[in-house]
């Protein structure tokens, strides 16, 4: 009894919670972008992500050519 109503209510609550969390993160990052530390952090982070991507790509190629 009421399973469909409870399921829909739960899903709506989860979606509202996700929207609130996204809005909060967007607000924080937008304000952080105005500070000087953001550019340094984003540059270092992008370089590390690219290095990790190239490393994983190398692992994939090694596995592909070994088999």
C-alpha positions in Angstrom: 0.0 0.0 0.0 1.4 3.3 -1.0 4.6 1.8 -2.4 4.5 3.8 -5.6 3.8 7.1 -3.8 6.7 6.4 -1.4 9.0 5.5 -4.2 8.2 8.7 -6.1 8.5 10.8 -3.0 11.9 9.3 -2.2 13.2 9.8 -5.7 12.0 13.4 -5.7 13.7 14.0 -2.4 17.0 12.5 -3.7 16.8 14.7 -6.8 16.2 17.8 -4.7 19.2 16.9 -2.5 21.4 16.4 -5.5 20.3 19.8 -6.9 21.1 21.5 -3.6 24.5 19.9 -3.4 25.3 20.9 -7.0 24.2 24.5 -6.3 26.4 24.6 -3.3 29.5 23.2 -5.1 28.9 25.6 -8.0 28.7 28.6 -5.6 31.9 27.6 -3.8 33.9 27.0 -7.0 32.6 30.2 -8.6 33.8 32.2 -5.6 37.1 30.3 -5.4 37.8 31.1 -9.1 38.2 34.8 -8.1 41.1 34.1 -5.8 44.7 33.9 -6.9 45.2 30.4 -5.6 42.7 28.9 -8.0 44.9 29.4 -11.1 47.9 27.7 -9.5 45.8 24.8 -8.2 44.0 24.3 -11.5 47.2 24.3 -13.5 48.9 21.7 -11.2 45.7 19.6 -11.1 45.4 19.6 -14.9 49.0 18.6 -15.3 48.7 15.7 -12.8 45.5 14.5 -14.5 47.2 14.6 -17.9 50.2 12.7 -16.6 47.9 10.1 -15.1 46.0 9.8 -18.3 49.2 9.3 -20.3 50.4 6.7 -17.8 47.1 4.8 -18.0 47.2 5.0 -21.8 50.7 3.5 -21.7 49.4 0.6 -19.5 46.7 0.0 -22.0 49.1 -0.1 -24.9 51.4 -2.4 -23.0 48.6 -4.8 -22.3 47.3 -4.6 -25.9 50.7 -5.4 -27.5 51.6 -8.2 -25.0 48.5 -10.3 -25.9 
